Amino acid sequence: MNFQSPTVRGHLAMLLFSALVAGSFALGARAANLIDPAALNAVRFMLASLIIGTIVFVGPGIKRRDISAPWRYLVLGGLFAVYFVTMFEGLKTAAPVSASAVFTLTPVLSAGFGWLLLRQVTTPRMAAALILAAGGAVWVIFRGDVDAIIVFQIGRGEMIFFIGVVAHALYTPLIKLLNRGEKPLVFTLGMMVAGFILLSIYGAESLLETDFTSLPPIVWITLAYITIFASATTFFLLQYAAMHLKAAKVMAYTYLVPAWVIAWEIALGGPMISAAIMAGIAAVIVALLMLLAD
């Protein structure tokens, strides 16, 4: 494997992305009912902007062309703000693994948006890999229980989060469409600052009403995690991968999220993984290897 290849690095970036995103579901479910989602994510975008902004100013800096057409950042920041707010709103009632099931709809939606916006065509090989990965993900989500799959019902939390999933799927091809040569770090900073501004306006009331000094430790742990790992880091990973991979390939890695969520749940004291679930994880890994070999 050529680790110097931008394509290979793009795949590795999304592998790490999927693991970090899974942590948001596991920790988010434990904090969702303790703070308003808009307030939590406004603070998250602000802190992430400070972190990535420091890196940008110390490193590549910001050029005049980087701030041209600021509406691009508002569009992208708005889409990600919708995704994160609906995610935490959905996690108020949806279980982490169930919410991650909704997240696995992203690749199909992203492939559709990729065709509409960029005319990116999904090859038969990629389609087969996506189908195999989807099947493995569903098997993992329902823990190998056929009866559970048959009686599948969508709850309120899952329906709310689906709105955010659509926004996330649209975000991926728009990165390549709207980028005008800005470096990933700079582009990420612009998007995060825009997201913070929009969330501050939308969640102004909840921000003023939230007593941050009395929040339980799990909220601060979740905030620290989603700020450092599930915001600044994943935003950069997604930006980098989207510039070197097709939209459908980028979002294909979301099929790994349910498996990662189960691993997170076990690490946080949940039950061990059964052999049936491992079979589903194996199917997902095979599908991703098909994509990696392409």
N, C-alpha and C positions, 0 to 999 in steps of 0.2 A: 504494500500500500504506500503510495506516494504522499507523505504528509505535507509536502510543499505545495501540492495541488490545491488551488482555491476550492475546487469541487469537493475534494475529500475533506477539507477543513470545514466546508459548509455543512456536510453531513455530521461531522463530529460536533460542530456547534449546536446542531439541532438535537443530537443525542443528549448533550448536557442540558439543553433547553428543556427537554421533556422531563428530566429528573427534577430540575429546579421548579418547574411549573407544578408538578405533582405535590410538592411540599406546600404550595399555596392552598390546595384543596384540603389537605390533612390539617394544617394549622388554622386555615380560614374557617373551617367548620367549628372549631373550638372557640373562635372569637367573634363570629358573625353576629351573634345575638347580644353582644356586650357593648357594641359601639355602632353608630350609624355608618353604613357603607360609604356614603359620600364624604363624611368627615375623615374616616380612616384613609381613604384613597387620596384625598386632597393632601393630607400630611405626607402620605407615602410618595406622591409625585413631587412634592416640595423637597423632601430629603433626598430622593433619587436625583433630582435636578442639581442639588448642591454637590453630590458626590461626583456625578458624571461631568458637571460643569468644571469642577476643580481639575479633573483629569484633562479636559479639553484645553483649558487655559494654560496648564503646565506643558501640555503636549502640542498638538497641531494648531491650536488657537482658532479663532473665528475670522474668516475673511468676509469681505463685503458681499461676495456672491452667495455666501452661506445664508444670509438673512434676506435674500431676494424672495419675492412672492411668499410672504409669511402665512398666507392662507393655507398653504400646503401643510404646515405644521399644525394648524388649527383643525384641519380635516383629520389628519392621522391621530393627533392627540385626542380629539373628540371620539374617534372610534375606539381607541384603547380605554378611554375613560368609561365609555358605555360598557365595554367588556368587563372591566374590573368591578364596577358598581353592581352590575347585574349578577356577577359571580358571587359576591358576598351577600347580596340580597337573596339569591337562590339558595345559598348554603345555610340560610336561617332554618330552612325546612328540609332541604335535600341532603342525603348522606354524601360524604366525599366521593365514594366510588360511583354512586348514581350520577352525581354532577359531572364526573369525569367521563361518564358514558355519553352525556350530551356533548361534551367537548370533542369526542371522536367524530362528530358530524362535520367538523371543520374542514378536513381534507376534501370531501366531496364538494362542499360549498366553495372552497378556495379554488378548486379546479374549474368550477363553473365561472367564477369571477375572473380567473386567469384567462379563460377563453374569451370572455366578453371584453375585457380591458386590454389584454396583451396578445390575444389570439394564440395563446399557448395551448398546444394540442396534447392530450394525454394519449400516449402510445398504448397498444394492446398489452405490452409487457407491464407497463406501469399500472394500467387498469387492473390486470390480474393481481399484481402485488397489493394494490389498494384494497381489492376485494378480500384477499387472503388476510391482510392485516385487520380489516374491519371484522371479519368473522372471528379471528383470534381475540380481538378486543372485546367483542360482545360476549364471547365465552368466558373471558376473564371477569368482565363486569358482573355477570350473573353467577360467578363462581362454579361454572360447570353444571348448573342446575337447569335442565331442559324445561321443567315445569315453570320455573321462574321466568324463563324467556317467553314461554307461551302466554302467560298471564301479565305480561309487561304493561304497566300503566304509567302515564306521564303525570307527575305531581306538579303543584303550583311552582315550587322552587325550580324544577327542571325547565318549565315553560318560560319563566323569567330569564333564566340563564341562557336559553336558546337565542334570545334577542342579542345577548352579548357575543355568542358564538358566531352569529351572522356578521356582526361588526368586526370580529377578529379575522374571519375568513376574507372579508373585503380589504382589510388592512394590508394583508400580505402582498397581493399583486400591486396595490397602490404604492407601496414602497418603491418598487422598480419604476413605476409609471411617473411618479412625482419627483424622484431623485434627479438632481441636475449636476451630479458630480461631487456632491458633498461627501466627506468622509463619514463612515458609519457612526463614529462617536459624536460628531457635530450634528448629524441628522437626528440621532437619538436625543441629544440635548434639546434641540428645537421642538421635537415632538413632546418631550416630557414637560417642558416649560409651558407649552400650549395647553397640555392636559391639566396642569396645575391651575392655570388661569380659569379654564372652563369649569373645573370642579369646585374652585373657590367661589365662583359665582353661583353655580347650581346648589352647592351645599353650604352656603353662607350661614343659613339659620342653624343647621345642625352643628357647624363648627363653633358657633357662639354658645350653643347650649351644652356642648360636651365638656364635662369636667375631666380633663386629661389627668389631673393629679390623683384622681380616685379610681382610675382604671385598674383592673386586676393584672397581674404579671403576664398572663397568657396573651393579652392584647398587645403589650409592649414587645413580647417575644415575636408574635406574628408580624407586628409592624416592622421590627428590625429585619426579619427574614424577607418579607415581601419588598422592602425598600432596597436592601443590598443585593439579594439573590434573585428575587422574582420581579424586579423592576430594572435597576441599572444594568445588571448582568444579562438577564434574559432579553431585554430590549436590544442590547448590543448584539447578542448572539443571533436574534431574529433578523436584525438589520443586515448583518454580515451574510447570513445564509440566503436571505431573499435576493441579494445582489449576485449570487453565484449559482443558485438552483432555481428550477421552475417552481411556481407557487404550489402546485400539487405535491411536489417532492418535499418542499419545506414543511407543509402541513401534514404530510404522511407520518411524521414523527409524533404527532399527537396521539396516534394509536398506542404508543408506548406509555402514555400517561396513566391509564388505569392500572397497569402493572406496577408502575412506580408508586401510585397511590396506595396500593395494597402493601407494598414494601414499607412505605412510610407509616401506615396504620400498624403494622406489626412492630416496627421500631418504637412506636408510641404506646405499645402495650396491647395491640390487637392480636387476633388468632394467627396461627401459622398457615402457610399456603399449602393447599392440598395438591395431589398429583394431577387432578383434573384441571386445576387452574394453571399449573405449570405447562400443560399441553397447549393451552391457549396462548401463553406467553411465548412458547416455542414457535407457534405459527406466526406471531407478530414479528419475531426475530428473523425468521426465514424470509418473510415479505420485505423487511427492511434491508436484508442482505441482497435481495433481488434488485432493490432500488440502488443500493450502493455499488453493485457490480455494473450497473448501466452507465 
